[in-house]
Amino acid sequence: MPTIVCASVKGGAGKSTLACNLAAEHLRRKRRVLVVDADPQGTARVWAEVAAEHQHEAPTVIAMGKDLHRPGQLDRVAAAFDSIIIDCPGRDGAVVRAALMVADLVLIPCGASPADAWALQQSLDLLEEARGLRPELAARVVITRRRQTNLGRNARNDLVASGVSVLSVELAERVAYQLAMGEGRGVTTMSGQADAVREIRKLADAVDALLRENNHANAAPRVA
């Protein structure tokens, strides 16, 4: 059961939107999905509560904190699920560090603005710290809230030029994501949101491909 961590030290980067929509798409693909809401704001938990009120199908959502990596915590419930997605808080480094210790893949959302790019370095520092203990840890920056402006179009080039690994799929600034969160749904379960649906399905495909690639690389025998 792969564990995907959505982490960024910057608030408002789109972690919960990314986590909830990816979870909803995995659920649509008939996977048993666990969302770990590690953010005290509880966005994923509220999202699941709203889903229940509206009788929408939703993944299992539980709350955990900085001890989630310890024996008897996340590992105690993880085996019952096909996919685990952890939604991290913005500024609690202890929780993010704990999540990185159990992650198979880290997704770092980053808005398409200079301020977002400047704040990204703090998240990358935490990632490199974790890779000191887990060098095999895979990670990608996911461009979120991209707008059809020169600044938005140049965001990828700027990030790639700085040496950052950026996911091939980007999420645009769309009202559909706000509507879906407010209804306790993922955009891929809504009608009339074709562009957002296409983005999230491509995102899920890209994530699956990365996990397969990483599993294959880690399983390959080492050459002396």
N, C-alpha and C positions, 0 to 999 in steps of 0.2 A: 504494500500500500504506500505509494509515493506521498511524500509530505512536501507541500508547496507553501512557502512563506511569502507573504506580501508585507514588505517592510520599507519604511522610509522615516527618517527622523523629522521630516518636514510635515507639519499638519496640512491637510487639504490637498495632498498629492494625489489622492484617489485610491488609497489602499483598500478601503472597505468596498468601494464600487467595484474594484478589480476582483477582490476576494468573493464577493457575493455573486457577481455575474459569472465568474468562472465556476463557482460551486453549482449554480443553477444549471449551467450548461452541462456539467458532469452528471448532474442528476437527470437531466433530459436524456443523456446517453446511457441511462440505466445503471449508473454506478452508485454504490453505497457511499455517501459523502458525509464527512464530518467537518464542520467548520469550528475551529477553536478561536473564540473571541478573546484575544489577549489584551484588548484595549479597554481601559476603565470606562470610556465613553459608551461602550456597549452597542455600537452601531449595528453589528451583525446580529446581536441578540434581539434588538428592537425590530430589525428587518424580518427575522424569523417569526416574531410575535405578530407582526402585521400580516405576514403570510397566513398564519393560523387563523387570524380573525376573518380573513377574506377567503379562507378555505383553499388557498393555493398550496401546491406541493412545495415543500422546502426541505433542505438537508437538516440533519441533526446539528444543533449549535450548542456548544458548551463554553463555559468561561474558565480560563486558566491564566496563571500569571508567571512570575519569574522562576517558579519551580517546575515548569512543565517538562523540562528536559530530564528531571530526576527520575530514577526507577520508581515505578508504581504510580506515576502521574499519567502522561499522555500514552505511554506504552501499555498502560492497563486497559485502555479502551480502543486503541488504534486497530487492533487485529480484526475487529468486526467490520471494518470499512475498506473500500477500494481506493478512496481518495481522501486525503486530509489536507485542509487548507487553513493556514493560520493567519489571522488578521492582527497585525502588531500595532501597538500604540505609536504615537508620533515621537515622543521624546523620552521614553523610558528605556534607556540603554540596556538595563538589566534584563528586561523582558525580551528585547530584540536579540541579545546575546544568547539567551536560553533557546529561543526559537531557531536561531542559526545552528545550534548544536544538534537539532533533530531534522533539519531540512535536507531534502534531496535537491530542491531547486528554490532559489530565491528570486522573486520578482520585485524590482525596485521601481515603483511608479515615479515618473518625473514629468512635471508640466513643461510645456514648451515656452519657457520664458527665462531670461537671464537669472532672475531670483531663484527659480527652481534649480537651475544648473549649479548655482553657487552653493545651495543647500545640499546638493547631491553628494558632495565630497564627504560630508559627515557620515552618510550611509555607507559609502564605499570604504571608509576607514573601519567601520564596524565589520564589514564583510571581510576585509583583509585580515583583521584580527582573528576572525573565526577561521579563516583559511590557514592561519598559523597552526591550528590544531586539526583542521579538516581540509587539506589541500585539494581534495577532490570535489569540494562543494561548488556546484554549478550556479550561476547567477546571470541575470540579464536585466538591464534597465528597460522599462516599458514607457514609451512616450505616451502621456495622457493629456487630455484637454487640449489637443492640438487644434489650432484655428487656421482657417484658410488665409493666412497672411504670410508675408515674406519671413517674418520671425518664426512662425510655425513651420514653414517649409524648410527653413535652415536649421531647425533644432537637431534633426538627426545628423546632419553633416558636422555640426559643431561638437556633438557628443562623441561621434566616431573619431573625429580628429583629435580629441583629447585622450583617446585610447580606451574608452568605455565600450563594453560589449552591450549592444543594443538589440532588443528583440526585433524581428522583421516586421511584426504587426504593431500598428499604432492605434490608439483610441482617440477619436476626435471629440471635441466639445459638443455634446449633444444633449438636448432636453430629454431624450429617451432614457438616458441613464438615471436622471433625477426622477422621472416618472416611475421607472421600474422600482427604484429603491423605496419610493413612497407607497407603492402598492405591495411591497413584500415579494417582488418577483425579479427574475432576470430578464433582460431584454429579449433573449432567444425564446421566451415563452409568450411574448406579446405579438400582436398583429400590427401591421402598419409601420414597423420600424426596421425596414429591410437593411438599411445601411449599418445600423447598430448591431443587428443580428449577424450580418456578415463579418463585422469586426470581431465579435466575441467568438464566433465559431472558428475563425482563422486563428484567434488567440489560443483557443483550446487545442487546435491541431498543432500549433507551433510548440506549445508546452509539452504535449504528448511526444512530439518528435525529439525535443531536448532531453526529456526523461529517458527515452529509449537510447539515445546516443550516449548519455552519461552512464547508464547502466551497462551498456556494451563496453564502454571504455574502461570502467572500473572492474568488469569481469574478465577482461582480456589478460592473458598471462604476461607477466613482465619478462622482458628479454634481458638476460644478464650481460 
